[in-house]
Amino acid sequence: MVSRDLVIETKGLRKSFPGVLANDQIDIDIRRGEVHAIVGENGAGKSTLMKMLCGLYQPDAGEIFLNGEKIELSDPGKAIKLGIGMVHQHFMLIPRFSVTENIILGAENSNRGVLNFKKAHAEVEELCKRYEFDLNPKELVADLSVGEQQRVEILKVLYRGAEVIIMDEPTAVLVPQEVDELFKNLKLLVEAGKTVIFISHKLDEVLEISDRITVLRRGQKIGTVNKEDTNKKHLAEMMVGRPVLFTVEKGEADVEGTVLEINDLHYSENGQAILNGVNFEVKAGEIYGIAGVEGNGQTELVETIVGLRKPASGSVKLLGKDITGKEVVDIRKEGIGFVPEDRHKRGLVLPMTVAENSILGKHNSKDLKKSLLLDYKKIEALTKQYITDYDIRVSSPQVEIGNLSGGNQQKVILAREFSGEPNLIIAAQPTRGLDVGAIEFVRKELVKARDAGKAVLLISADLEEVMAMSDRIGVIYNGRITSEFLPEEVDHQQLGHYMLGSEKEGAAK
Amino acid sequence: MNYKYKDWLMQIAFTFGAILFAMFIGSLVIMFIGKNPITVYQSMLQFTFGRSDSIGAILFKSTPLIFAGLAVALSFRVGLFNIGAEGQYFIGALAASIVGFSLQGLPWFIHLPLVILAGMAGGMLWALIPALLKVKRGAHEVITTIMMNYIAYSVVHYFVADLFLDKAQNLPKGYGSPMVRMPKILESARMPTMHDFVGIFGVEMPRYIYLNWFFVIGILLAIAVYILIWKTPFGMEIRAVGQNPHASETVGIQSKKVYLKTFLISGAIAGLIGLSDLLGYIGYMDTDFPRGYGFTGIAVALLANNNALGVVLAALLFGFLRRGAEGLQAIEQIPMDVVVILEGVIILSIVVASQLMRRYFKTQEKKREKESQKTSASDGDKEGLENVE
């Protein structure tokens, strides 16, 4: 199936931004009719490379060849003309337009200034049929699921005659069922002679779908391997530069009394009910994982527990004490460590230093003050302690935290939130956007906390993570915990099923 | 840590570069009205630094601007835009002058502090309304404070021209109508000038220079604000809320309380703006009480990049320009407005320069961090794979 001739070839591509060399000496070759995955940690230069291939960035040096001919991609329009199209991670669709309107937008066929909708509809329908895209061209994009919207994005590119389709982290937003559907579509595309370049850092998916895999690390190409010649461990090693542990090593949970108890919690916003009676409890020494498609009330649930939102009714109890609707300050005093899902919005003050972020929330404690003033010597000493304990890579505590990588930023949050000996740790999407090494670190710390007898509430959109980490799993759907499982009771597919609204028979609370 | 020192020098260089650029634009304006920019700048410098009275005048002119700059800079730190310093100092001055003429028989060491406190209370009261509207109802402070300014002008006018109009002015017949002003502030509430103090050092300041102790109070207050912002837990809350209220709330800082407190402190400082003129110079509140310090304070804070100590320097620069303007008008017959243009161009170029500077420092620091992360991670790298494919 995969022919040997090259569609795209690059030689010595190089791109730098002020202070950062994003890509250096990149030689890649993409064969016609293959699915070629580009993998690498965050900041490895995957997106930069792809943006050069689709004309959004111009390389500082190096050459790009298409079908053996050297090309200059001065803008995205030119790339599309030459048959290279990109499907971005964040969709660029107009919700009030129909599927067809979105697809033809910018490439309209008109007859003396009048749009030929009939023809357009027919063309789109024909495309859908050929690649087995399950879509109604007349439906409004606003009514589509995320997976369907992605199909519209792919169709947009196909409609413009793309031969090479670049997909930037396409599975990041999908549930397992939708991923399967996407892969089915991609296989059909490849059978029809198209070439797919697939960017991801989810290695399981990469190994499932691609023919060959190119690994980038710190802006450089580490190598290209055939799928048959590699495995997950090997790829991760190439990405990170050292062996990586995948399975979370954890022993039997040593479960004790209830720490967090949530009873019939309701919350609504602008007249819309978001939490519809949440019930669950988390015990000391266990990790309770909440799985669910995003937007089913996870964010609101967590923020209600920590006091950022006030519930309409129901109760939250911590170690038997009612903390429902109290101020954040008072709730934190009861012993809650909180790792928020949006690091930059909720977790850190980016323009402040590492030291200041490390003590945020504790800045009024007597240990850090000298009479009325902050004792900067003590703060610095404490921060240095955190830096060693949590392996934070930073040159000095006085560096602005916005300059650190995501992994190092997250470590500062962990250090701050875990150090107060909390009874309950709430970790919302704790590994989102982190690279493999940092993910490993965060997961180990969570297990460590659990083994130290703390109650851990884990919310994650990453099913792998929930299954690997949790001692018990609750599925949240439409603002309720609809089913609870032990991780060994279910597999991915089943869990995905429950996440889409099915309820465990007889067991729903 | 030696780069910190280098960064500091860069910062000063950028600021001076901006001022030089502004002077260049100013030259074009001066040439346009048919004068020689070199002689104009020369006589401006001569007038401001070549005369003993000019230094005192500069310090006196910069005094209200120090308070105004501090009030605005503090509110900027918490992310609020206090356009209302203008109205706050009008109400502050009104409150101070009422206490200043009405409480009789007090010794100065009680009366003067009371009057100053009344000024701060007045400013705080005028800041309280927009602060509450902001915190309780989410009304934007820019809109509400601008409106409060107009109300303040009118309230003061009502008090001066009607309620507390000094009817005891007995002018000899034929000397026109009495002034529209409130009763004079009692001697016990007047702020002494610094003539005696500078006299100790053998400097003789002319009588018509009204430099008074509010200048010293302003500098002390700048130091206090600096300590508040950078050294106290509350200052940390101010900066945290100003830069990211969401993260602050998540760690338990009650951002609304911080907004409210900071805005009230800002208002109290604004209440002091007018007192140097009121208690050290004019001695009564009238309908011609100097306007505009609150707005200039915005420019001062901007120029100082909201740094409390920088506010003092920026205020001095404005004091210098305004004294220079007087000289130009008297000696070169150049309209004062040329200097107003110069002020505007300086602010614009400083804004541009500080943006450029920030970008430069950002990339510098990023570079340094990238390197330090690379070196500390390189041990792990050596074990990485060399032979792939």
Interface residues (C-beta under 8 A of the other chain):
Chain A: P18 G19 V20 V215 R217 R218 I222 G223 T224 V225 E237 M238 V240 G241 R242 V306 L308 E327 V328 V329 I331 R332 F338 P340 K345 R346 G347 L348 V349 L350 P351 M352 E356 L360 G361 H363 N364 K369 L372 L373 L374 Y376 R393 V394 S395 S396 V399 E400 N403 L404 S405 N408
Chain B: M1 I227 K231 T232 P233 M236 E237 R239 A240 Q243 N244 H246 A247 S248 E249 T250 V251 G252 I253 Q254 K362 T363 Q364 E365 K366 K367 R368 E369 K370 S372 Q373 K374 S376 A377 G380 D381 E383 G384 L385 V388 E389
